[in-house]
Amino acid sequence: MNKFFKNPLVVLASVSVLGACGTTAATTYYELLDTSGGTVTLTAIMLDPGTMTASSESGSFDYATAVATLGGTGISLDAASALSKDQTAAAYSYVSGLSTTDDYKIIAVVTDAGDLPSDTTVVYNGQAIVTVTDASATYEGTMESTVTANFGTTGDTVTLALDTITDATETAGATIVYVASGAEDITFADLVISGSTFTTGAGTTAVVDGFGGAAASIDTSTATLTASGVFAGSTGQEVGGAATMDATGGTALVTFTGTQ
């Protein structure tokens, strides 16, 4: 499994068309495999595990070739990525992993804020690629993800919960197959929604437990947390994002996607 290195979340702009008298018509949302979408501008949100910070850069996506261009480099969609398909192995329509050799990237057709649900709670199920490091070892694998978004019901917040790790390795000098305890858990709670995005806020907390043994736990009480996520599709029916946890006793890096 590849280690994380500057993991971009690639955000596509949807297209709004001006109607008569300058009024704005409904936004058009092109599925990623719709070759009629033309070329659009995108933003890549970068998570750098070296500094555990986020940054961004502009790029483009060509629907005709299904290629994203970042920093002058063209990157194709990766249908085989865990970030491209849900827990039933069905492909997403508006989010996808990208083909790279050294990092994990997500591309997303972002929902306009006015097209998101309101006064309701929406649950997204999907997969995440994770790297957890504690005092004993580094663990890398794929986990099932559940994203719960509260749109105005209890204060616009998102909770990301990960469990059931598969295809995992453990590195402590040598790299071996990781034998899961079943207690592996990563949770980022009370991420704050702003428009079509969500990120950490003053009340955001994290839990990282169970890696290396059922009783194993990283003390996150004073951890530094970062997160960046977006809602995707015509009504916010899909989601994608990334998050980091940096504590004295260990770190966690997460890239995730999901669908209703």
N, C-alpha and C positions, 0 to 999 in steps of 0.2 A: 504494500500500500504506500502511496506517495505521502511524503510529509508535507505539511502546510508551508507555503511560502508566498506571502502577499496574496491573499485569497480575495479576488474581486467579486463583488456582487454587481452584475451588470444590469443597469436599469434602462429599459427602452421607453422612449416617449411615445404615447399614443397620439393619434392624429385628430385634431378638431378642424372642422370645415366652417368657414364663414358663410352665412346665408345672406339673404336679402337685407339691405339696410344695416349691414355690419353686425347682425346678430350671429351668435355662435350656434351652429347646429350640433346635433349629438356627436359625441366622440366616436370615431371608428376604431375598433380594437381588432387587429389582425393576429390570428394565431401564428405561432412561430414558423409553422410549415406552410403557411399561405404565401405562395410566391408572388402574389399581387400587391404585397405591402410596400414595395418600393424600398428606399433607403432612409433610415431615420437616425437621429442623434441619440447617443446613449451616454450614461455615466457609469463608470466602474467604481464601486465602493471597495476600498482595499483594507484588509485586516493584516497587519504586519506582526507576526509572532515574535519578532525580535524586540519590538518596542511595545507590543500589545496596544497599538493605536490604530485609528482609522484615517484613511485619506481617500481622495477620489481623483479620477481623471476622465476626460471626455473621449468618446470613440464613436463608432457608427455600427449599424447592423444592416446588412443587405438581405432582404427577404428572398430575392431571386436565387441567391446562392446559399442562404442560411449560414452566412459567415459574419462574425463580429470582428471588428478591427480595433485593436487597442495598442497604442504606442507604435502604430505602423505595422503591427503583426496581425494577420488574419487567423481567426480561431473558429473552427467548425463546431456545430452542435454535437453533443455526445449522447446519443440515445441510450447507450449502455450504462451511463453513470447512474449511481443511486440517487443523485439529485435530479434526474430527469424523469423519474417514475415513482408512483405512489406505492403503498404497501402491498397492492395487488399486482404490481409490475405494469400497470397501465401508464402510458405516457401522459404527461401533462400537456395542456394546450398553450399555456402562457408563461411557463417557467421551464428552464432546461439547464442541465450542466453543459459545460464546454470542454472540448477535447484539448488537454494539455498534458505535459509529462511531469510537471513539478508542482502543480497546485490544483486547487478546486475552485471553479468559477460557476456562477449562476447568472443566467440571463432571464430577464422578466419584463413582460409588457405591463407597465404600471397602470393601475386604476386611477382615474381622476377622482379626487376626494368627493365630489358631488355624486359619484356613482356607487359609493360604498354603502353597505347596509347601515341602518340607524336603529337605535333603541333595541338592540338584540345582541345575543351572544352567538358567535360562529366558531365551530371547531374544525380545524384543518388537520388531517392525518397525512403523514408522509415519512420521509427518511432524512437522516442527517449523517454527515461524515464528521468524525470527532477525533481529536488527539488530546489525551489527558496525561499529564506528567505529575508524578508525586515523588517522594523521597526515594522510592524503591525502583521505579521503572517508568517507561513511557508506553501508553496503551493507545492503539489506533484501530478504528473499526467503523462499522456502519450501525447506527441505532435507529429504532423507530421513533418518530417525532410526533408530538401532539401540540399544536398551537391553538390556544383558546383566546379569542379576541372578543373583548367586551366593548361593543360600540355604543357608548352612552348609557349602558345599563348600571354599571357601578363605577363610573369614571373611566374614560377611554384607555384601557390597558390591555396588554398582551402577556400571556404566560406561555413559555416554551418548556415542555417537559419531554425528556428523552429516556427511553429504557430499551431493554432487549437488544444487547449488542451482538453482532454477528460479523463474520469475516474479519476477525480481529487478530492483532499481533501484540506481543509484549516484548519490549526491548530493555534489557538490563545488562549491557555488554553485548551478548548475543541476542538475536531476534528469534523468538519462538512463537508457535501458535498460542494465542491467549485462550485459556479455559475460563469461560464466564462463570461467575458465581450466581448470576440471576438477580443480584442486588444492585447492579450498576444503575446509577441514576444521575442525570444532569438536569437541573431546573433553573431557569431564569424567570423570576416572577415580577409582576408589576412593571413591565416595560411600558413606556408611554407612547400612545398613538398621537401623531400630529399629521393631519391630512391623510395622505396615502402611505405614510412611513411610520415606523416606530423605532424607539431607541431607549437607552437607559434614562432613568429619572432619579430623583432624590430617594424614592422609596423602593428602587429595584434591589432585589436580593438574589442570591444564587446558592445552589446546593450541588456538590459533587461528591457522590458516595459510591462505595461498593467496588471500586476498581482495585484489583489485587486481592480481594477477599471481601466477604459479606460485611465484616466489621470495619473495613477501611473507610476513612473519611478525610477530606481536606477541609481544614478550618477556613471558611470563607467570610468570617465575621468582619474582617478588615480588608477584604479583597477589593481590587480595582476591577470594575466591570465595564465592558463596552458592548454595544450591540447596534446593528443597523439592519432593518428589515423593511420590506415593501409588500403591499397587497397588489395582486396581479389579476388581469382579466377584466371583462366588461362590467362585472359587479363585485369584484374582489373575491372571486371564487377560488383563487390560488394565492400562495404566499411563498416568499423566499427571503432568506437573510443569513446573517452570520453574527456570532457573539464570542467574546473572550472573557475569561476569568483569570486574574493574576493575583495569587495569594502567596504568603510566605512559604506555605507547605506544598505548593503545586500550582499548575496552570491547566486551563482547558480551552480548547479552540473548537468551535462548532460552526459548520455550514449546513443549512437546513432548507427544505422545501416541503410543501404540503398542499392538499386540496380538500374542499368541503366533501 
